[in-house]
């Protein structure tokens, strides 16, 4: 006997449309967290394909990742819109 369940997922949208919506709704901080491993993957690809030394590739990846982290932690930190919140900056 077949039963039907309403899981709330049948919105008539395809998987690729839902995935694109999720990617476009990422915050800046989510994007930076996703970019850090990509930076190291690019560095290792440069090592493998372009003949860049492993030491230089890892160093470039680490410096780039550090700059990304400095930007999102110190230069543009997340702030709470609520003045009573603990992350409020004046």
ROMI-570001 format. One record per residue (C-alpha): residue number from 1; residue in three letters; x, y, z. Coordinates in steps of 0.05 Angstrom, whole numbers. Layout:
{k:NUM; r:ALA; u:X; v:Y; w:Z};
...
***
This chain:
{k:1; r:UNK; u:0; v:0; w:0};
{k:2; r:UNK; u:28; v:67; w:-20};
{k:3; r:UNK; u:22; v:125; w:27};
{k:4; r:UNK; u:33; v:197; w:15};
{k:5; r:UNK; u:69; v:243; w:63};
{k:6; r:UNK; u:71; v:318; w:60};
{k:7; r:UNK; u:143; v:334; w:77};
{k:8; r:UNK; u:140; v:407; w:56};
{k:9; r:UNK; u:191; v:395; w:1};
{k:10; r:UNK; u:144; v:392; w:-57};
{k:11; r:UNK; u:144; v:465; w:-77};
{k:12; r:UNK; u:147; v:450; w:-151};
{k:13; r:UNK; u:219; v:474; w:-154};
{k:14; r:UNK; u:276; v:431; w:-181};
{k:15; r:UNK; u:335; v:411; w:-140};
{k:16; r:UNK; u:381; v:458; w:-179};
{k:17; r:UNK; u:334; v:517; w:-166};
{k:18; r:UNK; u:333; v:502; w:-91};
{k:19; r:UNK; u:409; v:494; w:-90};
{k:20; r:UNK; u:418; v:560; w:-126};
{k:21; r:UNK; u:372; v:594; w:-76};
{k:22; r:UNK; u:413; v:567; w:-18};
{k:23; r:UNK; u:478; v:590; w:-50};
{k:24; r:UNK; u:451; v:660; w:-63};
{k:25; r:UNK; u:425; v:665; w:9};
{k:26; r:UNK; u:493; v:653; w:40};
{k:27; r:UNK; u:519; v:708; w:84};
{k:28; r:UNK; u:586; v:740; w:72};
{k:29; r:UNK; u:615; v:700; w:130};
{k:30; r:UNK; u:590; v:634; w:102};
{k:31; r:UNK; u:623; v:651; w:36};
{k:32; r:UNK; u:690; v:665; w:70};
{k:33; r:UNK; u:686; v:600; w:108};
{k:34; r:UNK; u:674; v:564; w:42};
{k:35; r:UNK; u:730; v:603; w:8};
{k:36; r:UNK; u:785; v:582; w:57};
{k:37; r:UNK; u:790; v:509; w:35};
{k:38; r:UNK; u:782; v:531; w:-37};
{k:39; r:UNK; u:843; v:576; w:-30};
{k:40; r:UNK; u:884; v:517; w:-6};
{k:41; r:UNK; u:857; v:473; w:-62};
{k:42; r:UNK; u:877; v:526; w:-112};
{k:43; r:UNK; u:946; v:530; w:-80};
{k:44; r:UNK; u:955; v:455; w:-86};
{k:45; r:UNK; u:931; v:457; w:-158};
{k:46; r:UNK; u:983; v:511; w:-173};
{k:47; r:UNK; u:1035; v:465; w:-142};
{k:48; r:UNK; u:1013; v:405; w:-183};
{k:49; r:UNK; u:1001; v:439; w:-250};
{k:50; r:UNK; u:1044; v:501; w:-253};
{k:51; r:UNK; u:1105; v:475; w:-218};
{k:52; r:UNK; u:1101; v:524; w:-160};
{k:53; r:UNK; u:1139; v:497; w:-100};
{k:54; r:UNK; u:1096; v:466; w:-46};
{k:55; r:UNK; u:1124; v:513; w:7};
{k:56; r:UNK; u:1106; v:574; w:-35};
{k:57; r:UNK; u:1037; v:548; w:-52};
{k:58; r:UNK; u:1020; v:533; w:20};
{k:59; r:UNK; u:1048; v:600; w:42};
{k:60; r:UNK; u:1006; v:637; w:-9};
{k:61; r:UNK; u:944; v:598; w:13};
{k:62; r:UNK; u:957; v:613; w:86};
{k:63; r:UNK; u:969; v:687; w:74};
{k:64; r:UNK; u:906; v:693; w:32};
{k:65; r:UNK; u:865; v:656; w:84};
{k:66; r:UNK; u:893; v:699; w:139};
{k:67; r:UNK; u:874; v:762; w:101};
{k:68; r:UNK; u:803; v:735; w:92};
{k:69; r:UNK; u:798; v:720; w:166};
{k:70; r:UNK; u:826; v:788; w:187};
{k:71; r:UNK; u:774; v:821; w:142};
{k:72; r:UNK; u:714; v:784; w:171};
{k:73; r:UNK; u:737; v:784; w:244};
{k:74; r:UNK; u:769; v:852; w:253};
{k:75; r:UNK; u:754; v:898; w:195};
{k:76; r:UNK; u:681; v:878; w:182};
{k:77; r:UNK; u:658; v:837; w:242};
{k:78; r:UNK; u:586; v:813; w:247};
{k:79; r:UNK; u:545; v:859; w:290};
{k:80; r:UNK; u:478; v:848; w:324};
{k:81; r:UNK; u:424; v:894; w:299};
{k:82; r:UNK; u:395; v:895; w:369};
{k:83; r:UNK; u:429; v:948; w:413};
{k:84; r:UNK; u:419; v:904; w:474};
{k:85; r:UNK; u:458; v:847; w:442};
{k:86; r:UNK; u:528; v:829; w:463};
{k:87; r:UNK; u:558; v:840; w:394};
{k:88; r:UNK; u:535; v:913; w:388};
{k:89; r:UNK; u:588; v:963; w:365};
{k:90; r:UNK; u:581; v:1037; w:378};
***
